[in-house]
Each structure stands twice: as structure tokens, then as C-alpha cells.
């Protein structure tokens, strides 16, 4: 597919919508920094700034970015001040994002995360991840369930 204005080949893109419930103090905000340029290449000051939205009594931080359809990245959330100086970061391992199979151009992928506190990091260690939480009752791993949206219509969002 060629872009008529530049003559260059355009990339197939999907939109990522990150959502994280988290309460901040006045003057604080949330940023995602990750391994890929779309998420700042681990530079928090160039990361994806999130915006707060109130849903019922919960403060949800949301951010949207368009990426190539084969996008993969590691990332973390950071609480920053007005100058994007890091005040707090998540505990535990870096998060990993791999788009689900079947993701196509124009899809919207919604990523719903929870802040990883130090107390929760215990459950991210290999003893829990690889042994206790590794399989279902019948001993077989079950795949993650996803649904794919063929447009930006919120009726068919991919939940990851």
C-alpha cells in the first residue's frame, strides 16, 4: 500500500489503548516507558503520557498510541511530577506486550493493567509463575482469550 503524498510504503498499524487504575497526588501523572521508540525507548521523559479519566469512583489512567501490526515491547509504568521526573516506579519484572495472533490493520487493542506493588512482586517470582500458577487443574495451560476488533468501534475491542 503506497502513501499517495510521499510515495513511500505505509505500515499496517493498530492502536494500543492502555488503561491502569491508580490514584495519584496533585501534580503527579503516569507515563509508560518501554523498549520501543513508540514508548520512549526507556526514556521516561519521552514515554507515553497517560491522561486521567474518572469511571465511577475509580481514577483510570489511559493512553493511546499507534504501532506497527507486528509490534512487541517491554514496558513499565512510572509516576512522574510535572517535569517528568520519576517519583515512583513499579516493582517486579518488566511487562511484556506481544500483540495477539490475528491482529490486523486498524484494530484497537486494549491493555488493562494493574500497578505492581512490591508486596505483589512476590507472586511474579519464578516459584509462583512457573510452578503454582503454571497450569490449570487438569495440568494443561490454557491460552489467553482475546477478541479482535476490525475497526475502532468499541464493540469489538481486543482485551489483552
N, C-alpha and C positions, 0 to 999 in steps of 0.2 A: 504494500500500500504506500503510495508516494504522497507526500505533503505538497499540495499544489503551490504553496507560497515559496518554499525553499527548494523543492525538487529532491529533498532528502527522503529516505525511507523513514516512516514514522513507526514508533514502537507500539505494540499492543499493550495497553495499560489497564490496570484495575485500581480501584480506590480502596484504601485501607481506612477504616474508621476505628480508632482506639477509644475505649471507654474504661475509666477507672474511678470507682467511688473512693473519695479521700477528702477529709476535712483539713483545711489549711488555716493558717493565721492571716490576718490582714497584711497585705503586701507580699504574700507568698503565692507562687504559682507552680504548676507542674510542667516538666519538659521530659520528652523521650529522647534519649541519645542512644544511637546504635552503631553497628559496624558498617553500615552502608551510607553513602552520601545523602540519601533521602532522609536519613535520621541523624545527620550531623557528623558521621564518621567518628563517633565517640567524643566529639567536641560539644559539650553541653550548651555552650553559647550559640551553636549553630543547629542544635537539635530541634525537634518538632515541639513547638509551644502548644500547650493544651489550653482550652477555654472551659470555664466552669459553667455548668447548667444544673439548675435545681430540678430534681424529679421527686415529687412528694417532699419528704423530709431529708432527702439524700443529696449531697453535692457530688455530681458526676463530672469528671474532667474528660473532655473529648478533644480529639484531634484527627484531622483528615489529611491524607497525602496520597497522590497518585504515583504508582510504581509500575515497573515492567511486569508482565504477567508471570514470569518465572522468578520473581523476587524472593530472596531468603535473607534473613538478617538475625543477628543477636541484638538485644536491646535491654535497657533498664529505664526505670522511672526515677526522676530526681525532683526534689522540692528545691526551688530557687527563689532568690529575692528579686527585686525589680531590675537589678543589673545582671541577672542570670548567674549569680554566684551560688554554688551548691550549698544548701543548708542541711540537707539530709538526702541519703540515697537508700535504695532498697538493700536488704540483706539477701544472702543466698546467691545462687548461681544466676548468670545472665539468662534472660529469657531467649528462646529461640522461636523464630517465626518462619515457617515454611508454608507457602500457600497450598491449599488442598488440591488434589488432582481434580481436573475438570474445571478449574478456574479459567474463565475466558475473558477476553477483552470486554470492558465495560462493566464487569461485575463489581459489586460492593462487598468487601469482606469486613465484617465487624468483629473486632477483637475485644472481648470483655475480660479484663484482668482484675486482680485484687492486689493491693500493696503487700509486699513480702516483708514482714517484720522479722527481727532477729529470733523471736520465740517460735515463729513458724518455719524458720530456716532449718530447724532440726528435721522436719518432715521432708525436706528436699535432699537430705543426705542419702548416700547410696544404700544404706541398710533399709530405709523405708522405700525408696524409689524402686530398687531392684529386687527386693525380697517381699516385703509386706504388701506393697501396692502394685506389684508387677503383673498380676493376673487376676482373673475373675474367679468365682467359686469353682468352676469346672476346670480351672488351670489354663484356660486359653485367654490370650489377650484379645480384647475387643477393640475394633477400630473406633476412632473418634467419629461422631456423627456430624455431618455438615450438610447444609443446603445451599444451593447456588442460585444467585440472583442474575438473571440475564439482562438486567438494566439497573438503573439506580432507583428503581421502585422499592420502597422499604418493605413491601410484602414478601420479598424473596431474598432476604439478606443471608449471606453465608455467616453462620455463627461459629467461631473458632475458639 
